[in-house]
Structures are given as structure tokens and as C-alpha cells.
Amino acid sequence: MLNALIFIVLPYVALALVLFVTPYRYFSNRLTWSAYSTQFLEQKALFWGSNPWHYGIIPVVLAHFLGVIAPGPMKVLLANQRTLILLESIGLGLGLFALFGCLVLMARRAQTPLLKPVTSAVDWVLLVVLTVQAASGVYLGLFMRWGSQWYLHTAVPYFHSLLVFNPQIEFVADFPLVFKLHAAGGFLIVALLPFTKLVHLLYLPVGFLRDPPILYRWRAPKGGEQR
């Protein structure tokens, strides 16, 4: 029952929410699409939280996707023991980097009174889920070694089965609970995406290329020449 909920129901619910809620939100209320900037309210902790989080999590997420879209080349690459150890070490370091950034962002939200009016309950839920996701990923990297290799032979075939609407959960059903927690966290983040400020990540702002150039005028101090 738990396996079916995590590996069948949750991924398809998450996919449906992204496909239907995201465009509805985009066309119905564009004012909530972009994330609120809180840099002018508190900048120092934002720097130490946002940068580690982004620089840590983005390569890790890309590596997960690369395994799904190019499993053959990845298997050849990871067949070399030195390469495997190097990539595993880099991945673990990036996971720790992302976890540190997420913890700093949570502390920033909790300890800065100016941020409370612009922090919703959904923001806290997302921060907690992201922190648990990073922590469980670090745990897998430490105690379930060589994950980048066994991921290709278990999770990747499972993802492929999802894409053809024939979920084969036997590839992942026997994994420990922490792996299932990590998988559920990933699907939950996707499900929450259309309801949070992170939804702006799905938007590529290429429309600004059609906008006319903005004319800036420089005015010298009073009594001087205008440029």
C-alpha cells in the first residue's frame, strides 16, 4: 500500500498538478507568479543561504535527470572506479552544500521579524520539505554508497515505466524507508511547485527581448550641465 502511494499515486498526482494548475495560475493571477524579493529586508543571511542552496542543488538535480535521459553513456562513465568515486564525492559535497544553504534560509525566515509578513505557511512547508529532501539525499550518499550506479539500474527503469504509464514499482519497492522518503519528497516538491513561489522557475522570460529599449537620462547636480 505504501509503495503504491509513493511510487504510483504521488508521481501522477504531482504531474497532473504541474500540467493543469501551473497554466491556470499563470493566466489567472500573474501577480503571484514571481517570487517576492526579500533582499532589501535582509541580505547577509540570504547570501549565505541562497548561494549554497542553488549551487549545491542544481548540479545534483541535473545529474538525476541526466541519468534518466542518457543512462547508456552514464553507465559507461561510471564503470570506471576512479570516476565513480570522484563523482560520488562531488555529489556528497554538493548535497552538504545545499543542506547548509537550506538550513540558513530557514533560520533567516525564523529570526528576521521583517520577513514574517511576506512568509506564508506554504513557504514554511516548502522549506521543510526541501530541507528533509537534502538531508535524506546526504544520508543516502553516506550510508547507501555508489548511489549514482545503482540509481541507473533501479530508479531509472522505474522512471521510464512511469513515462509510458506502466509503473513497475518492483524496481524500487524493496529499498529502505529513507529511500522511499527521499522519493516521496521529490514528488511532493513537484506537487507543491504550482502553489509556491518556486513556480517562476518554469517560466523563461524571453518576452523581454521584444520590449523596446529603456531610455535613461543622467541629470547633473543642480547648476551643472545636463547630459
N, C-alpha and C positions, 0 to 999 in steps of 0.2 A: 504493500500500500504506500509506504513512504517513498520507495523507489519510483513508483508510477507518478506520484505527486511531484517529485522533484524533477524527474527526467522526461516526463511526458506532458503533464498538465502545465507546469510552470513555464517551460520554454515557449509553448504555443500561446499561452495567455500573454506572455511578455511580447511576443512577436505581434499579436493582434493589437495590443495597446499601442505599440510603436507605429504600426501601419495606419491605425484609424484615429487615435487620439491626437497624435502629433500634427497631422494636417488640419484637424479641426481647431486645435489651439492656435495654429499659425494663422489661419484665415479668420478666426472669430475674435481673437484678442492679441494682436501683435505687441501691445504694450507690455505684456508679461513674458514675451519671448526671450529677450535678452536678460542676462544676469545683472542684478544691481551692483554697481561699483561701490565697494566699501573702502577703497584705498585711501580716500580723503578722511575717513573716520579713524582708521588705524592702519599704518603702513608697515611698521617694523616686523611685527609677527606675521603679517601677510606675506612679506618677502621670504621669511624663513619657513613658512608653511607651504605656500603655493608653488614655489620653485622646486623644492624637493619632491613634492607630490607629482607635479606634471612631468619633470624629468625622470622620475622613477617609474611612474605607471605607464606612460605612453610606450616606451620600448617593450615593456612586458606584454601589454595588450597586443601590440603589433606582432610580437613573437607568437602569441597564441593564434592569431589569425593566419600568420604565415604557415604554421603547421597544418592548418585546415585547407588552405588553398594550394599549398605546394608540399604535400607530405613526402613525395619521392625525393626531391632534392634535399629536404631536411634529413631524411633517413641516411642519405649518403654522407651528408655533412657530419652528422652526429655519430657515424660509425667510427670516426677517428677518436680514440680515447682522450687525447690531449685537447682536442676541440670540444668534446663533451664536457670535460672538467672545466675548461675555460668559460664556456657559455653558462654552465651551471653556477659557477662562482659569480659571474657578472649578473646573472638573473637574481641570485640571492641578494647581492649588494643593492640592486635596483629596488627589490622588494622592501628591504630595510629602509632605503631612502624614501620610498613612497609612504611607508608606515610612519616614519618620523614626521614627514610633512603633514599627514592626516592628523596626527596627534596634536601638532602645533596649531592647525586650523581649528580643531575642536576646542583647545584651550583658549584660543583667541576669541572665539564666539562666546565662551563661558565667562571670560574675565574682562571683557570690554563692554561696559554699560551702553555705549553709543551704538553697538551693533544689535542690541536686543530688539529695538523697534523694526529692524529690517531682517530679522531672522524668524522664519516661520517654523512650525512643527515639522513640516516636510523637510526643511533644511537639516534639522537635527536627525531625522530618520535617515536621510541620505548620508550624512556624515558618519553616523554609527555603522551603517551597512558598509560603507567604503572602508572604514577602519577595520571592521571584522574581516572583510574580504582581503585586505592587505595582510592582516595578521595571520589568517589561515593560509595564505599563499606562502608567507615566510615559514610557517610551521611545515608545510609540505616540502619546501626546499631544504629544510634542515633534517627532517626525520623520514621523508619518503624520497630518498635520493634518486638522482637520474630521472627526474620527472619529465624533462624535455624529451627523453627517449621513450619511456612507457606511455607518455601522452599521445605519441604518434600511433601507437598500436591499440589504444583503448578509447580515449576521448575523441580522437579524430574520426574513426569509423562511426562512432555514435553520432557525432555532429552531421556527418554525411547522411546517415539514416534519417535524421530529423529533416534535412533539406528535401528529401524525397518523400516525406510524410509516411515513413515506415520506421518509426523509432525502435531501435534494437538496444534495449537497456541492459542486455546481458553483458555488454562490453564494460559497463561501469557499475553494475548493481552490487558487485562484491567488494567494492572499495570501502575503506574505513569511513566512519562517520564524518571525520574532519574534511575528507574529500567531498562528500556529499554536501556538507555545509558550504564549502567553497563554491561548488557548482550552483547550489541554490542561491548563494549571494550574487553570483554573476547574473543569473536570470532575473533576480529581484531588482538589481540595478537597472537592467534593461527595461523592466516593467515600470520602474519609478521615473525613468527618463522623461516621458512626455509630461509629467506632472511637476517637474522641478526646473530650476534654472539651468541645469545642465543640458536642457533640450536645445539650447542655442548652438551646441556643438554639431548638430545635424545640419545646420544652415551654413551654406557657403556664400558669403556676402559679395558675390561677383557683380551684383547690380550696380554697385557704386562706380564701376568702370564707365557706365553710361552717363553719370552725373557730370554737369558742366563744372569746370574748374572754379574754385572759390577765390575771389579777388580779395587780397589783404592790402590794406593801406597803412603805411607807417607814418605816424604823426610825431614830429619833433616836439620837444618841450615848448611850452608857451613862449613865444617870442622868437623861436627858431624857424628855420625853413621847413616846409612840408615836402616830404619825399614822395 
